[in-house]
Amino acid sequence: MTTVSETIPEALQPEVGAALAWFNQQQDLAFEVTGIVDGDAALSAGDSRELRLVLCGGDRCEQRSFRVTGSNDAWVIEFTDNMPAQQGEKPQAELDPPPGVRNNWLEKALSQHAFVVLLFYRGFW
């Protein structure tokens, strides 16, 4: 079962920071890590870790997967989003965001409008 956590395990902090910096270099706005998917599985990996991160920036959140290898001096990072699913596993299309991800957005929207309509459809956001 997929587990989404807002807390990044301390042992994964360097890899998560490197993946975030690498991702932000390719974006037009700054994202931040708001969660990790199956962090315990990433902890048990060897030299190459696959990180599934929930990234939020501006008005959007994305779940992206990265393969991180190397060390603090020289990280090698690549997307694994487009790689075929392993062992017959179907990739998950969307994840519900962890609690609190949209708090800043909602507060900002409420200050600009009389009301805000939130639509949830089958767990997609």
C-alpha positions, 0 to 999 in steps of 0.5 A, spaced: 500 500 500 502 506 498 504 511 504 505 518 503 508 522 509 509 529 510 516 528 514 522 526 510 526 521 513 533 524 516 537 519 512 534 521 505 535 529 506 541 529 502 538 526 496 531 529 497 535 536 497 539 534 491 533 532 487 529 538 489 535 543 487 536 539 480 528 539 479 528 547 480 533 548 475 529 546 470 522 549 472 520 557 471 518 557 479 521 554 485 518 548 488 518 545 495 518 538 497 511 537 501 511 529 502 514 523 500 511 517 497 513 510 500 519 513 504 521 507 508 522 503 501 527 508 499 531 507 505 532 500 504 535 501 497 542 500 496 547 505 492 541 508 487 535 510 491 528 512 487 525 517 491 517 519 489 516 526 492 510 530 492 513 537 490 508 544 490 510 550 487 505 556 485 498 553 484 500 546 482 503 540 486 506 534 482 508 527 484 515 526 481 520 520 481 527 521 481 533 516 481 539 519 485 546 516 485 552 518 488 554 522 494 554 529 497 560 531 492 557 529 486 550 527 485 547 524 479 539 525 478 534 522 473 527 522 472 524 515 473 517 518 471 517 515 464 520 509 465 516 502 464 513 500 471 517 494 474 514 487 475 508 488 472 506 494 477 501 499 474 504 506 475 499 510 480 496 516 476 495 521 481 496 521 489 492 525 494 496 531 497 498 530 504 494 534 509 496 541 509 499 542 502 494 547 499 493 551 506 497 557 503 494 557 496 487 556 500 488 562 504 491 566 498 484 565 494 480 566 500 483 573 501 482 575 494 475 572 493 468 572 496 468 564 496 472 558 493 469 552 490 473 546 491 472 540 487 474 533 489 473 527 484 475 520 485 481 522 489 484 526 484 486 533 486 
